[in-house]
Amino acid sequence: METAAPLWERSALRDAAGETLRPGGFALTDRAAERIGLTPGRRVLDVGSGLGATVARLRARYGADAWGVEPSAVQAERAGSRAHLVRAVGGALPFRSGFFEAVFCECVLSLLPDPAAGMGEFARVLAPSGHLVLTDLCAVAGAGRELGCGSTSIPAAGQSCADRAMPVAAVRALAEAHGLDVVVVEDHARHLRDLAARLILAGEAGFPCGRGLGYYLMIARKGG
Ligand SMILES: C[S@@+](CC[C@H](N)C(=O)[O-])C[C@H]1O[C@@H](n2cnc3c(N)ncnc32)[C@H](O)[C@@H]1O
């Protein structure tokens, strides 16, 4: 039954967001790709690829040698064989150390059961001077949430990406703990509000859009 499926596997999200199952669509992907100077032939990994939209985008628009990992059989089947996807989880990437020049992780970090293990894997598979691009929900100071902007703690496991949304300061601390220098942090909460509004208008009640949530873009660089 579709209502029992996680939001990212429901048709309501595809109807509202298209092939990119996240706030911001390709706007933030392109912003990051241009900021890191992505050029043809660069090896890029997209963690939690969903329907493979970012992999296809990075291949078609930037000529990148892009690959994705996606654990969900449902998503992988929908993505199809053209999608350059490998079935795996973000916390155990089946690639050798230093293999990729960039790792993208869009609206997925807060879904990982162990975000620290995930960050460790992102850093491991990155080549020296490679870039990590993160976009995700974040916890911000606000009514109904305990975590403030300055907190560096990681919330306990929950049932949705909103439950595990971390303060940006915690994501930064995690990146730095794994040898990544944070070079860009941007607030893109308006993309979260836009998608939430489209889902509410479509009658979808399961989207996290309460107070105390934001959306960010972070780019971090591995030491050379
Ligand atoms: C909100 S969707 C985003 C998909 C894609 N990044 C996009 O923006 O279109 C979250 C994706 O993360 C995947 N996911 C869930 N748990 C994961 C894990 N432990 N490791 C990697 N991906 C995971 C889900 O199957 C889903 O496809």
The ligand as a MOL file (V3000), in Angstrom:
LIG
                    3D

  0  0  0     0  0            999 V3000
M  V30 BEGIN CTAB
M  V30 COUNTS 27 29 0 0 0
M  V30 BEGIN ATOM
M  V30 1 C 14.6300 12.0590 -0.1980 0
M  V30 2 S 15.2390 10.7720 -1.2460 0 CHG=1
M  V30 3 C 16.4740 11.6560 -2.1800 0
M  V30 4 C 16.8860 10.9190 -3.4220 0
M  V30 5 C 17.8560 11.6690 -4.3240 0
M  V30 6 N 19.0910 12.0180 -3.6320 0
M  V30 7 C 17.1940 12.9070 -4.8570 0
M  V30 8 O 17.4540 13.9690 -4.3000 0
M  V30 9 O 16.4150 12.7940 -5.7960 0 CHG=-1
M  V30 10 C 16.2360 9.8260 -0.1140 0
M  V30 11 C 16.9140 8.6190 -0.7490 0
M  V30 12 O 17.8490 8.0750 0.1860 0
M  V30 13 C 17.7850 6.6720 0.0940 0
M  V30 14 N 18.3250 6.0940 1.3350 0
M  V30 15 C 17.6570 5.7350 2.4580 0
M  V30 16 N 18.4990 5.2030 3.3600 0
M  V30 17 C 19.7300 5.2280 2.7990 0
M  V30 18 C 21.0340 4.7750 3.2200 0
M  V30 19 N 21.2290 4.2320 4.4290 0
M  V30 20 N 22.0680 4.9400 2.3630 0
M  V30 21 C 21.8890 5.5130 1.1470 0
M  V30 22 N 20.6840 5.9420 0.7040 0
M  V30 23 C 19.6190 5.7980 1.5090 0
M  V30 24 C 16.3170 6.3810 -0.1440 0
M  V30 25 O 16.0900 5.0930 -0.6580 0
M  V30 26 C 15.9390 7.5070 -1.0990 0
M  V30 27 O 16.1170 7.1260 -2.4360 0
M  V30 END ATOM
M  V30 BEGIN BOND
M  V30 1 1 1 2
M  V30 2 1 2 3
M  V30 3 1 2 10
M  V30 4 1 3 4
M  V30 5 1 4 5
M  V30 6 1 5 6
M  V30 7 1 5 7
M  V30 8 2 7 8
M  V30 9 1 7 9
M  V30 10 1 10 11
M  V30 11 1 11 12
M  V30 12 1 11 26
M  V30 13 1 12 13
M  V30 14 1 13 14
M  V30 15 1 13 24
M  V30 16 1 14 15
M  V30 17 1 14 23
M  V30 18 2 15 16
M  V30 19 1 16 17
M  V30 20 1 17 18
M  V30 21 2 17 23
M  V30 22 1 18 19
M  V30 23 2 18 20
M  V30 24 1 20 21
M  V30 25 2 21 22
M  V30 26 1 22 23
M  V30 27 1 24 25
M  V30 28 1 24 26
M  V30 29 1 26 27
M  V30 END BOND
M  V30 END CTAB
M  END
